[in-house]
């Protein structure tokens, strides 16, 4: 498996397709396989050179257990290390949930590496993660089935593959990664890259995601009616058309 090295932490990634480079960054407790399982890779690979990244603590990447390893600047450096590893100076970036948080981090710490930014199910405002930490502590004590049951209570039935990965996950790494988030809204007005933000309107992040998009000069926002946080990732058939139209328009504008 290919890895990039970021100060001794190995970051697993995969490359698929041909065309302009597009980074895909998954959400918390997911991994790069979720993009394939939900249909994104099959739809995008004919048009883009996909660079799928396993965030630290997830998938095939290293899984430190100390909180200091999960600061946002280090997560951004993971992405830029992958870009360096594959010889890409600048790419589109699409992140969902935690991946969207990393996307806002790209805008803060590495804007020169981003062509266009797509952020789903996420906002840049401060966020208390204590509820997630409590759930993870329960799962560390009682086993991964507790995590699966909690997710299905929140989101409805999850796929067998996702459930299996949750049961096998390094929960201590997840706990270290589940830090409270400091707000980044001060940078929104200065974001210069084209940006697309979206969320399900049944997602608790919806109002703040929409509010954030209104503060970004070159942002588009779209809603996914009736969809929860997880559903708005799984429903790729609803997400792909507007995002691909946005990326296509961004590419055409850059070519002019």
Secondary structure as GFF3:
##gff-version 3
##sequence-region A 1 256
A	DSSP	beta_strand	3	6	.	.	.	ID=ss1
A	DSSP	beta_strand	9	16	.	.	.	ID=ss2
A	DSSP	beta_strand	20	25	.	.	.	ID=ss3
A	DSSP	alpha_helix	33	37	.	.	.	ID=ss4
A	DSSP	alpha_helix	40	44	.	.	.	ID=ss5
A	DSSP	beta_strand	48	53	.	.	.	ID=ss6
A	DSSP	three_ten_helix	67	70	.	.	.	ID=ss7
A	DSSP	alpha_helix	72	85	.	.	.	ID=ss8
A	DSSP	beta_strand	91	96	.	.	.	ID=ss9
A	DSSP	alpha_helix	98	109	.	.	.	ID=ss10
A	DSSP	three_ten_helix	111	113	.	.	.	ID=ss11
A	DSSP	beta_strand	114	120	.	.	.	ID=ss12
A	DSSP	alpha_helix	130	142	.	.	.	ID=ss13
A	DSSP	alpha_helix	144	155	.	.	.	ID=ss14
A	DSSP	alpha_helix	160	168	.	.	.	ID=ss15
A	DSSP	alpha_helix	171	177	.	.	.	ID=ss16
A	DSSP	three_ten_helix	185	190	.	.	.	ID=ss17
A	DSSP	beta_strand	194	200	.	.	.	ID=ss18
A	DSSP	alpha_helix	206	213	.	.	.	ID=ss19
A	DSSP	beta_strand	219	224	.	.	.	ID=ss20
A	DSSP	alpha_helix	231	234	.	.	.	ID=ss21
A	DSSP	alpha_helix	236	255	.	.	.	ID=ss22
###
